[in-house]
């Protein structure tokens, strides 16, 4: 039961993160892409001045600040893994010449309050 509540919180947080990325003009290519090495929460593209960047995004969601801000859960080890997963995604999708960026989205869902969504670009 606890796992289901955690999964529901994560799913809601991811929905809000994706909505924020789209609001910023990004095109979401994939969600929850998995390979044998792990999972990428969101893969998107962002085009600015005719240049497209592939964005690999880690989403962290929390229901309170008792364990810190959601973005604090994104450690250097997590970023190292995301970098490796991004390289695998690029290989599998045969994307060779692209600008790549790692982003993070922290979502805070406190009962009775409006959700807080923070997008940080180029985290690693």
Secondary structure as the mmCIF struct_conf table of DSSP 4:
data_model
#
loop_
_struct_conf.conf_type_id
_struct_conf.id
_struct_conf.beg_label_comp_id
_struct_conf.beg_label_asym_id
_struct_conf.beg_label_seq_id
_struct_conf.end_label_comp_id
_struct_conf.end_label_asym_id
_struct_conf.end_label_seq_id
HELX_RH_AL_P HELX_RH_AL_P1 UNK A 2 UNK A 23
TURN_TY1_P TURN_TY1_P1 UNK A 24 UNK A 25
STRN STRN1 UNK A 27 UNK A 35
TURN_TY1_P TURN_TY1_P2 UNK A 36 UNK A 37
STRN STRN2 UNK A 38 UNK A 48
TURN_TY1_P TURN_TY1_P3 UNK A 49 UNK A 50
STRN STRN3 UNK A 51 UNK A 62
BEND BEND1 UNK A 63 UNK A 65
TURN_TY1_P TURN_TY1_P4 UNK A 66 UNK A 67
HELX_RH_3T_P HELX_RH_3T_P1 UNK A 70 UNK A 73
HELX_RH_AL_P HELX_RH_AL_P2 UNK A 76 UNK A 92
TURN_TY1_P TURN_TY1_P5 UNK A 93 UNK A 94
BEND BEND2 UNK A 97 UNK A 97
STRN STRN4 UNK A 99 UNK A 108
TURN_TY1_P TURN_TY1_P6 UNK A 111 UNK A 112
BEND BEND3 UNK A 113 UNK A 113
STRN STRN5 UNK A 116 UNK A 120
BEND BEND4 UNK A 121 UNK A 121
#
